[in-house]
Amino acid sequence: MDWQGQKLAEQLMQILLLAFAAVSFGTGYVLGSFQMMMLIYAGGVFLTTLVTVPNWPFLNRHPLKWLDPSVAEKHPKPQQQQAVNLKKKPAKK
């Protein structure tokens, strides 16, 4: 899954869960059944999981282009800076 695919999966998850929450609440309220509300919402969570978790082709439309190892070796790697000793010297009186 590429970066844009992750963003799309996140948006789909939020939209689907919100939609199923609204539908399940409305249905549960009209029917007066807490059990029906929970069953519809659980089904929505399951369906949302099936849509967003697997690595579907529509989530891989923008593949990453990795740098060839031979090209990467030509460029210097960033070096870590050494910690500088910043202790204050005692002042002479």
C-alpha positions in Angstrom: 0.0 0.0 0.0 1.4 3.4 -1.0 1.1 6.7 0.9 -1.9 7.9 -1.1 -3.5 4.5 -0.6 -3.0 4.7 3.2 -4.7 8.2 3.1 -7.6 6.8 1.0 -8.0 3.8 3.3 -8.1 6.1 6.4 -10.7 8.3 4.8 -12.8 5.4 3.7 -12.6 3.9 7.2 -13.8 7.1 8.8 -16.6 7.7 6.3 -17.9 4.1 6.4 -17.8 3.8 10.2 -19.6 7.1 10.6 -22.2 6.1 8.0 -22.8 2.7 9.7 -23.0 4.3 13.1 -25.7 6.7 11.8 -27.7 4.0 10.0 -27.4 1.6 12.9 -28.5 4.2 15.4 -31.4 5.3 13.3 -32.6 1.7 12.7 -32.1 0.8 16.4 -34.1 3.9 17.4 -37.0 3.3 15.0 -37.2 -0.4 15.8 -36.5 0.1 19.5 -33.9 -2.6 19.5 -30.5 -2.1 21.0 -29.5 -5.6 19.7 -30.4 -4.7 16.1 -28.4 -1.5 16.4 -25.3 -3.4 17.6 -25.6 -6.1 14.9 -25.8 -3.5 12.1 -22.9 -1.6 13.5 -20.8 -4.8 14.0 -21.6 -5.7 10.4 -20.5 -2.3 9.3 -17.2 -2.6 11.2 -16.6 -6.0 9.5 -17.4 -4.6 6.1 -15.1 -1.6 6.7 -12.4 -4.0 7.8 -12.8 -5.9 4.5 -12.6 -2.7 2.5 -9.6 -1.0 4.2 -7.3 -3.7 5.6 -6.4 -5.9 2.6 -3.9 -4.6 0.1 -6.4 -4.0 -2.7 -5.1 -2.8 -6.2 -6.9 0.5 -5.9 -4.7 1.3 -2.9 -1.6 0.8 -4.9 -2.0 3.3 -7.8 1.0 5.4 -6.9 3.9 3.0 -6.2 7.1 4.3 -4.7 10.2 4.5 -6.9 13.1 3.3 -4.9 16.6 4.5 -5.7 18.9 2.0 -7.3 21.6 0.8 -4.8 24.5 1.7 -7.2 23.2 5.3 -7.4 22.6 5.5 -3.6 26.2 4.6 -2.9 27.4 7.6 -4.9 25.8 10.0 -2.6 27.3 10.6 0.9 25.3 9.5 3.9 24.6 12.2 6.5 26.9 11.9 9.5 25.8 12.2 13.1 27.3 15.2 14.9 29.4 14.6 17.9 28.0 15.9 21.2 30.0 19.0 22.2 31.0 19.3 25.8 29.3 22.5 26.9 30.4 22.6 30.6 31.1 26.0 31.8 34.5 26.7 33.1 34.7 28.0 36.6 35.2 31.8 36.7 38.4 33.0 38.4 38.0 35.5 41.1 
